[in-house]
Structures are given as C-alpha cells and as structure tokens.
Amino acid sequence: MATEFNTAVCGIGLRLPGGIKDTHDFWELLVNGRDARGPIPSTRYNISGFDDSLGGKGGIKARYGYFLDEDISGLDTSFFSMTRKEVESCDPQQRRLLEVVKECLDDAGEIHYRGRAVGCYVGTFGDDWLLINSKENQHQDGYGYLSTANGDMMLANRVSYEYDFRGPR
C-alpha cells in the first residue's frame, strides 16, 4: 500500500540569468519571450584571449552564455552563524543560496521554521570553487573549512544547518 505525502511549495526565492531576482522578473521574461543569454562577462575570463579563428586547442567558440548579473562574493556575515574566515573560504554558491533561502522563507511568510520537519533539496552544477581552492595556496587560512565550505554536496547541508531544518519525517 502506497503512503501519501503532502508537499507544499509555499515560497519562492530565485536568481536566474538576465538579472532575474524574483518571480515578477521571471514572469516578465516568459511573457515577453526574452532570452537571458548575454556575452561572457570579462570577470569570468578574457574571451578575446582564446581566439578560435586560429584553430588551436585553446580556442573557445562560445561567446555567449547564461550568467548571473550580480557580484556573488559578498554575504552579510552578521546574519549567519559562520565566522568571517569561514565565509571568506565558502563557495559563493553557498553564500548566495543562504540569502535566497531566506527570501523564500520570507516570501512564504514563514517565521517558525527552526527545528521543524523541513526538507531541503538543491540542484546544482559545477564545483569550480572547490577546484580553485584545492589548487591555490592563497586560501590556506581557511583550509580547515574546505570540506564544509565547498562542494555541491554541502549546499543542502549548509542550508539545513543554518536554518535548523530537520528534514521530512
């Protein structure tokens, strides 16, 4: 006999390419048939340094992509339980996710979520920050946080810890 589970999505928080920061922006994108594609930001890498017309192995054909339009390096450290050193070594995906989850809870009108049976599920792609920190010496001071501050497998864990979600029962 199958057991039924009731699931409710009560709030939404999001960041999407094209400057989309809320459901209104997302709806406008859909209704207007807008494409969120944009040129590769110079903050990612110097695209002109990878000229594909030369036919070399280091060439890059893509000139456009889907990127967030905001600085993801910052986080209000006073709001979360992490130390400043931990925040500085933390994957920018974790920082942004913590803020977006708070927006989601606010959108849902939730104030009594700590210690409750709330599940957290995160879909992600890429471990760039973990790879960078594994190779560079500049982050040695935060090396003790390498396992908890990096890696996509830690995203849902960090959210559950910060907001004291106890998972579905």
N, C-alpha and C positions, 0 to 999 in steps of 0.2 A: 504494500500500500504506500503510495507516494505521500510525503509530508509536504504540506503547503507552507510557504514562507511569504509573508507580506513584506514588500520592499517599497520604500517611498523615496523619491528624489525630491527633496524639499527646497533645495537652494542650489544656485549655480554660481561658480566663480571660474573665470577663464582668462587666458591670454592666448591670442592667436596672431599669426602673421597679418600684416596690413594694418597694424595699430588697433586691433580689436581687443578691448579690455572689459567688455560687458555684453550682456545679451542684446542690448539695443544696437550696439555696433555690429554684432554678428547678424542680427536680423536685417540691418541696412545692407550689409554685404550680400546676403542672399536675395533680398527683394530687388536690389539694383543690378544683380548679376555681375558684381565687381569681382575682379581677380586680385588676390592678396599678394601675388608674385611681385617681386622687386629685385633690383640689382643686388649683387653680393656686396654687403657693406665692407668698406675699407677696414673696419675694425676687426673683421674676420681674417683677412689676408689680402695682400696686394695682387689682385686678379691680373693686372697687366704684367706681372712678373712670371706668369705661366702661359705665355703666348702659344696657343695651339697651332697657329699657322705654320710653325716651324716643323711640326710633325714629330717632335721629340716625346719621350716617355713622360716628361714632367709637364706636358701641356694639359690644360683644362679647357674643355669645350663649353661647359656651363658658365653662363654669365649672369644668370638669374636664379632665384630660389625663393623660399618662403622663410622669412626670418622675423623674429620679434623685434619691434622697433624701440625697445627700451633698454636702458642700462640694467643688466641683471646682477651687477656686482654688489649692490648695496642691500642692506637689511637693517631695520630698526632693532638693534641688539637689545634695547631695554624691554622689548615686548616679549621676547622668548627666553627660555631658560639657559640657552647656550652662552658660554663665555665668549668674550670678544675674540680670543685666539681661535676658538673652535669655529666661530662664524667666518673668520678670515680664511680658514682652511676648508670650509664647507663648499661642496659643489653648488654653483649658482642655481642649479635646478631645485635643490632642496630649499634654498633661500626663497626663491620665487614661489614655490609650491606652498610653503608655510603661510605666506601672505595671501595667496589665492584661496587656500582653505579657510582662512579667517573671513575673507569676503563671502565665501559660500555659506558659512555659518551665519554671518550677519544677514545675508540675503534670505535665508530660511527663517530668520527670527529666532534662531536657537541660542539660548544662553545657558541652559542646563545640560551641557553635553559631557562634561568631565566625569569619568568613571562609568559612563553608560555603555551599553552594548551597541557601539557604532563601528561599522566596518569601514576600512579604508583600502581602496583598490586604485592603483596607479598604473597607467600605461605609459611607457617611455621608450625612447630610442637613443642609444649612444652613451658611452662612458668617457667622453672626451676629457672631462676634468680629472677623472681617476688616472687616465693615461698620462696626462700632463704632469700631475703631481708625482706619479711614480718615476718619472724620468728626470725631473728637475730638482736641484738641491735647494732652491730658494724657499721652499716650504718646509724645511726640516723642523722649524719650531713647532709646527702643527702636525708633525708626523704621528703623534700619538692618537690623532683623530682620523687617520687615514681610513680605517675600516668603517667608522660611523658617519663620517662626513662626506663620503664618496661612494659612488656606485649606485646604479639604478635600483638594486635590490634593497637599498636602505631608504628609498623615498617614502614608501608607505609606513615603514617602521618609524621614521623620524616624525611624521605627522601624528601617528598614533601615540607616540611618546609625548610629544609637545602638548597635545590636546587631551591626553589621557583617555583615548578611545580604547575600549576593552574588547572590541571585535564582536561579531554576531555570535549568539549562543545557539 
